[in-house]
Amino acid sequence: MIATTAKANGPVIKRLLVRCPSTAKLTPTGQTIEEQLWADAKVKDQKFDCPHCDQTHTWNKKDVVLAR
């Protein structure tokens, strides 16, 4: 298999995941971003209802794990 660059196939899109502080399980935020834009992205504090512990958590950029 030959590796291709993002230019040949378009931008690399990543999903934003955050870790539940109670269970340590990763949870999708429902948001995506082009990988090359992540370093300069500004992310405000956001909340999500966690399916792992049924609590509401607040997350920000430092909490994000980028995934395929």
N, CA, C and O of each residue as an XYZ file, in Angstrom:
272
protein
N       0.843     -1.173      0.000
C       0.000      0.000      0.000
C       0.892      1.241      0.000
O       1.901      1.284      0.704
N       0.527      2.225     -0.771
C       1.301      3.456     -0.871
C       0.589      4.550     -0.084
O      -0.611      4.771     -0.248
N       1.341      5.226      0.765
C       0.777      6.322      1.558
C       0.519      7.512      0.646
O       1.318      7.800     -0.246
N      -0.586      8.198      0.865
C      -0.893      9.387      0.085
C      -0.932     10.597      1.006
O      -1.101     10.466      2.218
N      -0.779     11.742      0.430
C      -0.803     12.967      1.233
C      -2.219     13.514      1.322
O      -3.092     13.119      0.550
N      -2.441     14.407      2.248
C      -3.754     15.021      2.430
C      -4.147     15.829      1.190
O      -5.331     15.904      0.861
N      -3.174     16.436      0.496
C      -3.490     17.227     -0.689
C      -4.130     16.369     -1.775
O      -5.042     16.822     -2.466
N      -3.658     15.135     -1.928
C      -4.179     14.264     -2.961
C      -5.606     13.827     -2.656
O      -6.398     13.636     -3.578
N      -5.945     13.669     -1.401
C      -7.250     13.156     -1.016
C      -8.116     14.159     -0.273
O      -9.199     13.802      0.190
N      -7.679     15.378     -0.148
C      -8.443     16.362      0.602
C      -7.932     16.460      2.025
O      -6.960     15.798      2.388
N      -8.584     17.285      2.836
C      -8.118     17.505      4.217
C      -8.327     16.270      5.087
O      -9.220     15.459      4.842
N      -7.482     16.149      6.104
C      -7.619     15.063      7.077
C      -8.547     15.569      8.178
O      -8.221     16.521      8.887
N      -9.698     14.929      8.313
C     -10.696     15.338      9.296
C     -10.568     14.456     10.538
O     -10.516     13.230     10.438
N     -10.517     15.081     11.689
C     -10.400     14.357     12.958
C     -11.638     14.609     13.815
O     -12.215     15.696     13.791
N     -12.032     13.592     14.569
C     -13.120     13.735     15.541
C     -12.534     14.212     16.859
O     -11.413     13.849     17.212
N     -13.289     15.021     17.583
C     -12.867     15.490     18.898
C     -13.493     14.588     19.958
O     -14.715     14.497     20.068
N     -12.646     13.930     20.730
C     -13.088     13.070     21.816
C     -12.637     13.682     23.135
O     -11.607     14.354     23.190
N     -13.398     13.456     24.187
C     -12.994     13.878     25.533
C     -13.155     12.702     26.484
O     -13.987     11.821     26.263
N     -12.361     12.694     27.534
C     -12.363     11.596     28.483
C     -13.286     11.905     29.655
O     -13.216     12.986     30.240
N     -14.142     10.962     29.990
C     -15.008     11.101     31.161
C     -14.121     11.092     32.401
O     -13.349     10.152     32.588
N     -14.211     12.112     33.252
C     -13.370     12.150     34.444
C     -13.739     11.093     35.492
O     -12.942     10.794     36.381
N     -14.934     10.536     35.386
C     -15.366      9.518     36.355
C     -14.955      8.107     35.946
O     -14.567      7.295     36.786
N     -15.045      7.822     34.633
C     -14.780      6.455     34.166
C     -13.505      6.338     33.334
O     -13.035      5.229     33.079
N     -12.948      7.457     32.915
C     -11.754      7.514     32.054
C     -12.016      6.991     30.641
O     -11.066      6.738     29.899
N     -13.275      6.825     30.256
C     -13.613      6.377     28.904
C     -13.728      7.579     27.981
O     -14.222      8.637     28.370
N     -13.252      7.392     26.726
C     -13.355      8.456     25.733
C     -14.778      8.544     25.198
O     -15.456      7.534     25.011
N     -15.213      9.783     24.957
C     -16.553     10.038     24.467
C     -16.488     11.014     23.298
O     -15.820     12.043     23.406
N     -17.158     10.726     22.187
C     -17.168     11.685     21.079
C     -17.969     12.929     21.441
O     -19.007     12.843     22.097
N     -17.477     14.085     21.009
C     -18.169     15.343     21.269
C     -19.192     15.649     20.177
O     -20.054     16.512     20.348
N     -19.092     14.940     19.059
C     -19.954     15.234     17.919
C     -19.370     16.301     17.013
O     -20.011     16.725     16.052
N     -18.150     16.736     17.318
C     -17.496     17.780     16.530
C     -16.293     17.210     15.806
O     -15.676     16.246     16.260
N     -15.965     17.824     14.664
C     -14.793     17.437     13.885
C     -14.011     18.692     13.507
O     -14.519     19.810     13.591
N     -12.757     18.479     13.088
C     -11.914     19.593     12.651
C     -10.868     19.062     11.679
O     -10.455     17.906     11.765
N     -10.446     19.915     10.756
C      -9.333     19.564      9.886
C      -8.089     19.509     10.759
O      -7.827     20.430     11.534
N      -7.328     18.440     10.636
C      -6.160     18.239     11.495
C      -5.188     19.414     11.437
O      -4.645     19.810     12.468
N      -4.963     19.970     10.268
C      -3.994     21.066     10.133
C      -4.454     22.351     10.812
O      -3.635     23.234     11.067
N      -5.745     22.475     11.108
C      -6.264     23.674     11.760
C      -6.261     23.574     13.284
O      -6.454     24.580     13.968
N      -6.044     22.374     13.824
C      -6.181     22.146     15.259
C      -5.219     22.996     16.098
O      -5.629     23.558     17.115
N      -3.979     23.098     15.700
C      -2.983     23.815     16.506
C      -3.394     25.271     16.776
O      -3.134     25.802     17.855
N      -4.026     25.898     15.806
C      -4.415     27.309     15.962
C      -5.878     27.500     16.372
O      -6.327     28.634     16.544
N      -6.617     26.413     16.528
C      -8.046     26.515     16.853
C      -8.245     27.056     18.264
O      -7.497     26.733     19.187
N      -9.260     27.879     18.404
C      -9.650     28.389     19.716
C     -10.934     27.657     20.099
O     -11.905     27.652     19.343
N     -10.929     27.042     21.279
C     -12.075     26.260     21.732
C     -12.525     26.802     23.076
O     -11.754     26.816     24.036
N     -13.759     27.242     23.146
C     -14.328     27.728     24.406
C     -14.764     26.546     25.253
O     -14.961     25.444     24.739
N     -14.915     26.775     26.551
C     -15.437     25.718     27.427
C     -16.798     25.271     26.915
O     -17.648     26.093     26.571
N     -16.993     23.951     26.869
C     -18.239     23.383     26.393
C     -18.683     22.287     27.348
O     -17.883     21.765     28.125
N     -19.951     21.946     27.285
C     -20.499     20.908     28.158
C     -21.045     19.762     27.320
O     -21.462     19.957     26.178
N     -21.038     18.561     27.899
C     -21.690     17.427     27.256
C     -22.263     16.507     28.322
O     -21.749     16.405     29.436
N     -23.340     15.844     27.940
C     -23.953     14.848     28.815
C     -23.264     13.520     28.552
O     -23.357     12.970     27.455
N     -22.580     13.012     29.553
C     -21.749     11.820     29.404
C     -22.596     10.542     29.418
O     -23.359     10.309     30.355
N     -22.457      9.720     28.380
C     -23.194      8.466     28.336
C     -22.599      7.399     29.268
O     -23.245      6.386     29.538
N     -21.376      7.621     29.759
C     -20.706      6.636     30.601
C     -21.095      6.745     32.067
O     -21.188      5.734     32.763
N     -21.327      7.982     32.545
C     -21.637      8.159     33.967
C     -22.914      8.967     34.209
O     -23.298      9.203     35.354
N     -23.566      9.386     33.126
C     -24.817     10.148     33.199
C     -24.679     11.494     33.910
O     -25.655     12.001     34.463
N     -23.492     12.073     33.901
C     -23.276     13.397     34.471
C     -22.988     14.377     33.336
O     -22.719     13.966     32.208
N     -23.046     15.658     33.635
C     -22.667     16.686     32.673
C     -21.251     17.130     32.999
O     -20.940     17.476     34.138
N     -20.392     17.116     31.975
C     -18.995     17.508     32.139
C     -18.702     18.747     31.298
O     -19.331     18.969     30.263
N     -17.757     19.537     31.743
C     -17.261     20.675     30.974
C     -15.902     20.286     30.412
O     -15.089     19.673     31.104
N     -15.657     20.646     29.147
C     -14.371     20.347     28.532
C     -13.891     21.559     27.733
O     -14.670     22.433     27.354
N     -12.570     21.577     27.493
C     -11.975     22.611     26.656
C     -10.874     21.976     25.814
O     -10.728     20.754     25.809
N     -10.120     22.771     25.123
C      -9.141     22.254     24.158
C      -8.137     21.294     24.791
O      -7.781     20.288     24.177
N      -7.681     21.584     25.995
C      -6.661     20.721     26.615
C      -7.194     19.328     26.942
O      -6.413     18.405     27.169
N      -8.516     19.170     26.967
C      -9.128     17.867     27.272
C      -9.327     16.995     26.032
O      -9.665     15.818     26.156
N      -9.124     17.550     24.855
C      -9.466     16.856     23.609
C      -8.394     15.857     23.185
O      -7.193     16.107     23.290
N      -8.885     14.711     22.700
C      -8.063     13.715     22.031
C      -8.568     13.669     20.592
O      -9.759     13.452     20.366
N      -7.679     13.869     19.613
C      -8.092     13.813     18.205
C      -8.093     12.369     17.754
O      -7.160     11.620     18.043
N      -9.145     11.976     17.044
C      -9.270     10.597     16.557
C      -9.690     10.614     15.085
O     -10.145     11.637     14.572
N      -9.537      9.500     14.429
C      -9.934      9.378     13.021
C     -11.401      9.550     12.837
O     -11.895      9.477     11.712
